[in-house]
Amino acid sequence: METTQPKARHRRRRLGLTVSIPLVTATAVGMSYGGAFGVFGEAARPKAAAATTGPAWAREVADGFASVNALGQKGTYGGRDGAIVTVKTLAHLEKYATAPQPYVIVVAGTITMNPKGKEIAVASDKTIVGAGTSGHIVGGGFFLGQGVHNVIIRNLTIRDSYAGTWNDKDHDWDAIQMDGAHHVWIDHNNLRNMADGLIDSRKDTTYVTVSWNQLKNENKAFGIGWTDHVTADITIHHNWFHETEQRNPSTDNVAHAHLYNNFLQDDPDSSITSSYGNYARGGTKMVLENSYFEGINNPVIKDGTAALVQRGNVFVDTTGRNESGGTAFDPTTYYRYTLDAAADVPSKVKSGAGPRPAIGRAATTPSATAATTLTVAKDGSGTYKTVQAAVDAVPVGNPSRLVISVKPGTYRETVDVPASKPHITIQGSGASRKDTVIVYGNAAGTRKPDGSGTYGTPGSATVAVRSDDSQLRNLSVSNDFDEAANQSLNGHQAVALLTAADRIVLDGVIVTGDQDTLEMETAAPDKPGRVYVTNSYVVGNVDFIFGRATAVIDQSVITLKKRWNGTSAGYITAPSTPAGRNGILINRSTVNGDVAASSFHLGRNWHPGGDKTTDPQATVRNSHLSAAIKGTPWADMGGFAWKDDRFAEYMNTGPGAGPKSTERPHLTDAQAASHEVSHWLGGWTP
């Protein structure tokens, strides 16, 4: 691709019916890398799998007050002792959620409540979990009644029962409502746009832990109380309250309320203005530790009858009441916990809260579990000394998952995974993705050693993955071509990683280069090519995320890099999407880098060879954009007008975000609903 030289505007916020999902920052927390898990059929029977022998996430138990042994219940472990079943319809979800037996219920897809506002009455001993990021409950939620206990609601997106009235007093439609339940764990959910509230913990509900959730775009976020008794015990930690007006939470007559490491954020100049943050009412005793409040009005308030102890909290651009007083309690009397530094809370919570790709994946079959592993170590301690040698050893037509485990070290080589060898995972075995590095320095204009010409852009790749269902995990791939030293060379495009296949997963990787860092193609123009990139870093300066594949960059960091001569100018994306297909989706991610303000475009439209049938598409949504992004973020390329193609934003934040204009298209809420990850990948759940 040709290079051309390329003012940030204040971010805009508006009330919408589909709201932001978390972004990832450079200090992302550790995430599970997960495996290539399958899912059980929708009508799986209890004998399908016992969660006691299933995947690790199905055996995980609650922390905080939900972990305390009380009321005849020993902690909170949900349906761990029952079968794992996968549901895709409302009828099946309700069937298993209301059953008397324990179940781990995996929601694999979008389930719409009928009628709108319906709340399924969940029975005891249940885990309801989304399959990766695909589990959505739309237009309703869950109800836990008197005496219901040992319930886990996890890794779901529950959204959109909103009925058009902001302070809705006519529809009691919550995401999760609990009336007299106990031992409940609400974890890693995205809750947004409900008619009444997101979470209600009422009528002496107790021994509850609410952790690592996103509570978004709501009038009443999280209410606790509706009782004259002072008996409830609740732990609330590592949640992101973002653009929620009140009840963040409001705790009324709570015996022990332990709130720590939460992030409360109200964006300036948005349609939603916070009324208050954390509120201790009535006889509540609250301990509030190492939380971060940004832009919140009345961040911490208490009644004269409540006790509220604050320790280590951070307040940025807050106004109004900030109160404490009285004697509360010592949480360590009840359970152990570890505090994160308050200054780290925004980055950790933004990157870690909400549904995780590795949670909710059903267990593999015994044959798949016993995947073949080939070991690579440059010091000779493995079976092979180079990654390519291990790839060469994989049999043609490889029928099941095969892992090439690469020990820490720097491997200066090129790697080509041919189309004839599917189901390969190349995975670094070090503690960090930085420990295992595959690097080379070819460029498009570099001449081949055999004298047969130059490599061209795809041929310059350090690593090329051409086989379906293949993966890269926990390693770095780099192209270190030296532009400054090769100014006379014609063709500075230098690909670090090329994918040219379908169902490719890049998880926990760093991909670095300058121009054309990450090229995502298909095996042929008429073939599909889907790529899912998560928990990763992509670094470059010109067209460095590009190609015709359908690609999702999710919960990752995109780092902008100066040009070889120290100037700041470039383009993040250059899609060449075929008509009728999805292009590049950047979702829940962060754009950063040490470059000049207003110097980078979000992308430009690539029509290879002047192909008029190409219909490039890029969407950037729910992401944090640094000041480096131009106020007019899209650019023409090769004589084609970007406005004739498909470029849009939705609900971005940060100094590089900007309001809707003719030069900056924004999706409507209705349009955004079809720009979710699950829609983009077309039935494939990576």
Buried (B, 14 or more C-beta within 10 A) or exposed (E): BEBEEBEBBEBBBBBBBBBBBBBBBEEBBEBBBBBBBBBBEBEBEBEBBBBEEBBEBBBBBBBBBBBBEBEEBEBBBBBBBBBBBBBBEBEBBBBBBEBEEBBBBBBBBBBBBEEBBBBBEBBBBBBBBBBBBBBBBBBBBBBBBEEBBBBBBBBBBBBBBBBEEEEBEEBEBBBBBBBBBBBBBBBBBBBBBBBBBBBBBBBBBBBBBBBBBBBBBBBBBBBBBBBEEBEBBBBBBBBBBBBBBBBBBBBBBBBBBBBBBBBBBBBEEBEBBBBBBBBBBBBBBBBBBBBBBBBBBBBBBBBEEBBBBBEBBBBEEBEBBBBBEBEBBEBEEBBEBEEBEBEBBBBBBBBBBBBBBBBBBBBBEEEBEEBEBBBBBBEEEBBBBBBBBBBEEBEEEBEBBBBBBBBBBEBBBBBBBBBEBBBBBBBBBBEBBBBBBBBBBBBBBBEEEEEEEBBBBBBBBBBBBBBBBBBBBBBBBBBBBBBEEBEEBEBBBBBBBBBBBBBBBBBBBBBBBBBBBBBBBBBEBEEBBBBBBBBBBBBBBBBBBBBBBBBBBBBBBBBBBBBBEEBBBBBBBBBBBBEEBBBBBBBBBBBBBEBBBBBBBBBBBBBEEEBEEBBBBBBBBBBBBBBBBBBBBBBBBBEBEBEEBBBBBBBBBBBBBBBBEEEBBBBEBEBBBEBBBBEBBEEBBB
